[in-house]
Amino acid sequence: MSEERSAIDEIQAHRDQIDAIDKELVALLNKRAGHSLVIRGLKPDAGMGLYDAKREEEIFERISSYNEGPLYNEYLREIYATILKVMKETPSI
């Protein structure tokens, strides 16, 4: 087998892994969204506002503590800021 064919096969193997991970990420993001929507529905009864800046900062700190790379913490924060923004814009069920 040529080196080129071997590299192409290796690339495809990594892409297959990425596709599987993407499938898991979508399922996990939807699971996370479900919990967020339940919390949103409970907040008024708990006397809490919908937006909690302190909680968001805690999330950013927590994900940074989980990070073992290769992504930089600032990139994870950007990803999570987008997730939180989307959740704020997601209509309640």
VMD Tcl script that draws the C-alpha trace (Angstrom):
set ca {
  {0.00 0.00 0.00}
  {1.36 3.42 -0.90}
  {2.03 6.06 1.73}
  {-0.63 8.22 0.11}
  {-3.25 5.46 0.38}
  {-2.24 4.81 3.98}
  {-2.59 8.51 4.84}
  {-5.99 8.68 3.13}
  {-7.17 5.64 5.09}
  {-5.91 7.17 8.35}
  {-7.66 10.45 7.58}
  {-10.90 8.56 6.94}
  {-10.53 6.65 10.21}
  {-10.15 9.94 12.11}
  {-13.13 11.42 10.26}
  {-15.21 8.40 11.21}
  {-14.27 8.98 14.85}
  {-15.15 12.68 14.55}
  {-18.55 11.74 13.07}
  {-19.22 9.41 16.01}
  {-18.16 12.09 18.50}
  {-20.38 14.66 16.75}
  {-23.33 12.30 17.13}
  {-22.61 12.01 20.87}
  {-22.18 15.78 21.21}
  {-25.55 16.45 19.58}
  {-27.24 13.99 21.94}
  {-25.49 15.53 24.97}
  {-26.29 19.10 23.90}
  {-29.96 18.17 23.55}
  {-29.90 16.45 26.95}
  {-28.30 19.58 28.44}
  {-30.92 21.75 26.73}
  {-33.71 19.68 28.25}
  {-32.39 20.27 31.76}
  {-31.91 23.98 31.05}
  {-35.51 24.30 29.88}
  {-36.80 22.57 33.01}
  {-34.71 24.92 35.16}
  {-36.02 27.91 33.22}
  {-39.57 26.79 33.98}
  {-38.81 26.40 37.69}
  {-36.99 29.70 38.23}
  {-40.10 31.92 38.56}
  {-41.49 29.67 41.32}
  {-38.12 29.84 43.06}
  {-38.13 33.64 42.87}
  {-35.13 33.63 40.55}
  {-34.54 35.70 37.45}
  {-33.96 33.95 34.15}
  {-30.40 35.28 33.74}
  {-27.77 34.46 36.34}
  {-24.37 35.99 35.58}
  {-22.82 34.31 38.63}
  {-23.95 30.87 37.44}
  {-22.53 31.52 33.97}
  {-19.17 32.45 35.46}
  {-19.25 29.28 37.57}
  {-19.86 27.26 34.40}
  {-16.90 28.92 32.68}
  {-14.66 28.23 35.68}
  {-15.83 24.63 35.94}
  {-15.23 23.81 32.27}
  {-11.77 25.36 32.51}
  {-11.01 23.06 35.43}
  {-12.00 20.05 33.28}
  {-9.81 21.10 30.37}
  {-6.78 18.95 29.63}
  {-6.19 20.39 26.13}
  {-5.47 20.69 23.35}
  {-8.17 23.41 23.33}
  {-7.29 26.58 25.19}
  {-9.62 27.67 28.00}
  {-10.51 30.83 26.09}
  {-11.79 28.72 23.18}
  {-13.86 26.53 25.49}
  {-15.30 29.68 27.06}
  {-16.24 30.92 23.60}
  {-17.93 27.60 22.77}
  {-19.85 27.62 26.04}
  {-20.81 31.28 25.69}
  {-22.42 30.30 22.38}
  {-24.18 27.31 23.98}
  {-25.55 29.56 26.74}
  {-26.63 32.21 24.23}
  {-28.49 29.63 22.17}
  {-30.19 28.29 25.29}
  {-31.42 31.78 26.20}
  {-32.93 32.03 22.71}
  {-34.47 28.54 22.70}
  {-38.24 28.70 23.18}
  {-39.65 26.88 26.19}
  {-41.44 23.66 25.48}
}
mol new
graphics top color blue
foreach p $ca { graphics top sphere $p radius 0.5 }
foreach p [lrange $ca 0 end-1] q [lrange $ca 1 end] { graphics top cylinder $p $q radius 0.2 }
display resetview
